[in-house]
Amino acid sequence: MKAPAYGYSTYILGEKQMISKPAPDFPVDWRTEKNESFILENNCVKVVFDAREMSMISFLDKTNGKEMVDPQKPAGIFRLIEEDDVKGMTAWAVGRYMNITGLNRNVKVNHCHTDKNDLRQWIHYETEFNHSRLKVVISLDYNSPKLDFNVECDWRETGRKGGYVPQLGFYMPLSYKCRAYKYDIPFGTIERGSRDMDVPANSWALGMPEENGSGAVMVVTNSKYGFRGVNDSISVALIRSSYDPDPYPENSIHKFKLAVILTGEPDNAELIRRAYDYTHPLSFVSGYRHVGVLPPAAGFMSLENGSVAVSAVKMPEEPDTGNNRIIIRVYEVSGSKTQAVFKFRREVSKAWYMDINENKVDNGLNIITEGSSVKFDVEAGCLATVCVELQ
């Protein structure tokens, strides 16, 4: 007997017949296998990856619905670049790009976890090229606008005089027009126009949108310093196999991190803080349960106000000053005079300005101590060093 459409049949032992029964009340498609999609999403961003290349084809700012990448320009990819070595001094001079090969091909996805309700989601993929292997873990944390790339590269490419210098690079084209690019430099930031050449930065670059008030994208690294902002894109030089003076300087297993961060109004203090938090991850010391006199949560010191970034917190160089003095070095980041306010856990006895060599100076600026707080003036775009004596 022919079973009805979408039904199922049961064979009765000892009887040569099939008994047909109607289909149960659930969807026709009984398959448990789901269509593969690679999406990392939280309440801040939604990032969609091409299933074949693991490149970003969408990077959506969920706060305003703005798309930050062009789907026609695969973003967040790694590239093998052949540099012209005609300039010589290859360890110092980045040559003209002759050939660029995208490495996000023949990608093998080893594992992915994309539950947006979890604290962390990730996609782990790897690919091989020439003599090298690249392993990448892309992750997105809960309630974070930061897409993290944890990279391990077994780099076996070598440069050759009269040939080319191989470079591993990261490429992030943007969907919006960039009027300029902002970079962090020692004790501040700098804006540069579009340049088809590598420029130095401490840890990050940001594409500044033509429209004021719109979102922007920054790329921050924990150990790389050569950035290129051109044609509405940001790229970073990760590994370069120069051949002089060392003919084989980079043949090794490299581990490094970089992140693509969505930011709102590009305020300098906020950009510097975000990059600092990334390049200086939270450290901890394992302990055991025991009694103590401190509360469960407490801070030694905090910046309460002022358009400044903290450059250093240290003990004085001068010996025999005791353990109750601390040096704070800050720099102003917004281009206007400000008052920095620091709060300490302990009461403050006194505070005074110092020069870079930690000699006491009278610069005519105000410095006030009130209980556990210190307030001091910092001129626009200037550096200030203060010694604080605690009770």
N, C-alpha and C positions, 0 to 999 in steps of 0.2 A: 504494500500500500504506500502510495506516495504521501509524504508528510506535507502538511500545509506550509505555505511560504513562511519563513522565519520561525518555524516550529522546531521541535526536536523529537527524536525517536528513541524508543527503548526496546531492546531485544529480550524477549522472554525465554529463559532457558527451557529447553525441551519442546518448544513450539517454533515452528517455522513461519513466524509472522512478525511483522513489525507493528507496534502499536504507536500510533501518532498522537501527540499531545500538542495543544496550542502553546505558543511561546509565552513564557512568564512575562509579568509586567515590569520590564526594565528595558533600557535602550537597546536598539538593534545591534549596535557595535559592542561586542563583548570583549574586545581586546583591552588588556591592561596596559599595554605599551603606550606611552604618551609621545606626542610630537616634541622633538627636541627644540628648545629655545633657550638662549643664553641671555638672560636679563638680570641685572643687579639693580635693585630698587629699594629705596627707603622713602621717608617723608620729605627728603630734600631733593633727590635726583632720581632719575630713571635712565639707566644706561643699557642700550641694546647692542649686542655684538653680532657680527656676521658669523653664521654657523660654520662657514668654511675657513675663514681667515682669522677669526677672533679679533677683528678690528672693530672699532666703535663706529656704528652707523647712526647712532642717536645718543645724545647726551642732553637730556631734558632737564631744565631748571623748573622744578615743580612749584616753586614759589610764584613764578610769573608765567609759566608755560612757554618760556623761550627755549628754542633749540640752539645749542651751543656748537654743534658740529654740522658740517655739510655731508649728507649721506653719499654724495658723489665723490667725496674725498676721504677715503678710509683714514680714521684717526687713531691715535694711541698705538702706533705700529713701530716696529723696529726695522731699521734699514742697514744694508751693507753698502758703504760708500767708498768709491775709489777716488782718492785725492791725487791730483797732479803734483809731482814732486819737483817741478822745475825750479822752485824757489830755493830748494836745499834746506838745510837746518830743520829737518822734518820733525824733530822733537819739539820745536818751538813754533814753527810756521804751519798753519793749516792750509793745505793747498786747495786749488780750485776743484770743485766737484766735477769729475769726468763722467762717472757712471753711478747710478743709484739703483739698487735692487731691493725690493720689499722682501722681508724675511717672513712675513706672516702668510706662509703658504706651506702646504704639506703638514699642516698643524695637527698634532695629536692631543686631544683633550683627555687628560688622565683622570680628572675628577672635577666635579663642580657641585656646589651647594648654593641654591638660589632661593631659599625661603626668606622672604623679606621680613618675617616676624622675628627672626633670630638676631643675635647680637652681631654676628659677622656672616657675610656671604662671600663666596669666592669661586673663581674659575682657575684651574691649574692646567696649563698647556705647555708643550715643548715642540721644538722644531730643530732640524739639522740643516746646516748649510756649509758648503765646502768642507773644511776639516773641523768645523766647530759645532757646538750644540748649545741651544738656548732654552732655559727653563724659566717660566714666568708664572707667578701666582698673582692674579688680580683680585683685590678684595675691597669690599665696601662695608663699613661698620654702621651700626644702627644710629640713626639721627646724625649722620655725618655727611658733609658735602665733599668729602675727600675720597677719590678713587686711588687706591694704593697699588703700586707695581713692585713686587718683590722678585728680584731677578738674580738668576745664577747663570753665568755663561762660561763654558769651557772653551776659551778662545785660543785658536791655533792658527790664526792668520798671520802672515809675515809680509813686511814691506820689502821692496827690492829697488835698488838704485836704477834709475832709468825706466822704471815701471810705474808703480803707484803705491800709495800708502793706504791700506785698508782701515776703515773706521766703522765701528758699530755706533749707530745713532738712534735716537728716539724722536718721533715726528708726531706733532699734534697740530693739524690744521684746524682753523676756527671758522664758524659760520658768519661771524660779524666782521665789519671793517675795522682795522686797527689804525688809529691815528698816530700811535707811537707804542713803544714797548718800555716797560718799567723793570728795573733790575735792582737787587740789593747790592750795595758796595760797603766797604768798611765805614762805619759810623753814618749810614744814611742810605738813600736810594737815588737812582738817576733815571731819567727818561732819555731814550735814544730813538731816533727815527728808524725806519725800515732799512736794514743793512743785510746784504747777502754775504755775511762774513761772521765768524765767531767773535763774540765779545765776552769779557769776563764778568762774572757775578759770583757772589758768595754762595748762594744756594737756590735762587729762584728768578723766574722771569714771568711777566704778566703782559698779556695783550690788552692794551687800553682801548676801549670801544670809542667810536666817534660820537655815539649818543651818550650824553651825560645821564647818570642815574641807572643805566642798564647794567646787567650782570657782566662779569668778566671771568676769564679762566687764567689761572696761574699754574706753572709747572715748577715743582720744587724737588730738589734732590738732596740726598744725605752726604754725597761725596764727589759730585761733578760740578765743574765750574765754567765750562764753555757752552754758551747759549747763542742761538741765532734766531732773531725775530725778523721775518721777511714774508711778504705776500700773505699777510693775515694768518701766520702760522708761527709756532714756537718749536724749535728743535734743540736737542741736547747731544753733545758729543760724549759718548760713554767710554769707548775704548779706541785708542789709535795705535796702530803698529808702526811707529816711526822706526827708521833703521840707523839713524845716527844721533848721538854717539854710540848707543847700544843697539846692536843689530836685532836683538830679540827681547825687547823690554816687557812685553805684555803676555807672553805665552804662559797662561796659568788659568786657574779657576777663579773667576771674579764674582763677588757677591755685592750687590748694591741695591738701593731702593730709590724710587722716585714716585711722585704723586701728581695727579691732576686734580686741582682744587677749584671748585666753583665759589666765587666770592661776589658779594654785592658791590656797593660803592667802594672803590679801591682806596681806602684810607691807609696811609702809610703805617701807622701804628698797628692796625689790625693785620695788615699783610706781614709785617715783621714778626708779630706774635705768632701767627699761624705757622710761618716757616720755622720759627724757633721751636715751637711745640713739636714739629715733625722731626727736625734734626736733633733734638734733645729729648728722646722719649723718656717716659716716666721710669725711674729706676726704683728698686725696692730691695730690701734686705729681709730674708726669711727669718722668722723668730718663732717663739713658742708662747703659750699662754702664761702670763705672769701678772703680778700686781705692779702698779706704778702710780706716779703722782700726776702725770699729764692726762689731759682729757683725751677721749677717743680720736678727736680730730683737732688739729691746731696747726698754725703756720708760723714760721720763724719771722718772716717779713713779707710785705705785700705792697705793690704799687697801687695806690688808691686813686691818684689823679695826675694829670699832666700828659702832654703829647711828647713823651720821651720813651725811648727803648733802653733797656738795661744791657750794658755791654759787659760789666764785670761786677762780681761780688767776691771780695777776698779779704784776707787778713793783711795788716800793714806789713810792708817790707822792713820797716825799722824794728830792730829787736827790742826786747824788754819794754814793750808797751802794754803788756798784759793781754788777757784773752777777752777783754770787754770792748775792744775797738774793732770796727769793721769798715772797709773801704767800699763805697758804691760809685760806679762810673756809669753815667748815662749820656745819651745824646738826643737832641731835639729833632723830631722827624717831620713836622708839619710846616716848617718855615715861618713860625711866629714865636715870640717870647712866651714862655709858659712857666707855671709853678708846679714843680713835681712834689708829690706828697707820698711819703713812705710811712707805713705803720709797722711797728715791731711788737713782738710778744712781750718784751720787757720794757720798762720805763727808760727814757733817753735822758742822759745827764747833760750832754752838750754835743754840738756838731759844728764843723767848720769846713770851708772850701780848701782844696789842695790842688796843686798842679799835677801834671802827668807823672812827675817824679816823686809825688807824695810829700812835697814841701808845702807847709801852710801858707796860704796867700789871702790877701784882702783885695777882692775884685770889685768891690762896691755893690755886689748883689745881696739881696736879703736871704737870710737863713734863720729859721725859727724852729724851736723845739717846744712841743706841747704834749706833755704826758708821754705816751708811747709813739708819738708821731714826729716826723721831721718834714718841714716844708722849705723848699729852696728854689730860687729862680734859675732858669736856664735860658740863655739868649737863643734867638732863632738860629737853627742849623748849627749849634755849637755843642761842644763837649763839656761836661761838668763832672768833677771828681769831688766827693764829699767823704769826710771821715766822721763816723758816728760812734759816740762813746755811750755804751749802755750801762745801766745800773746793775 
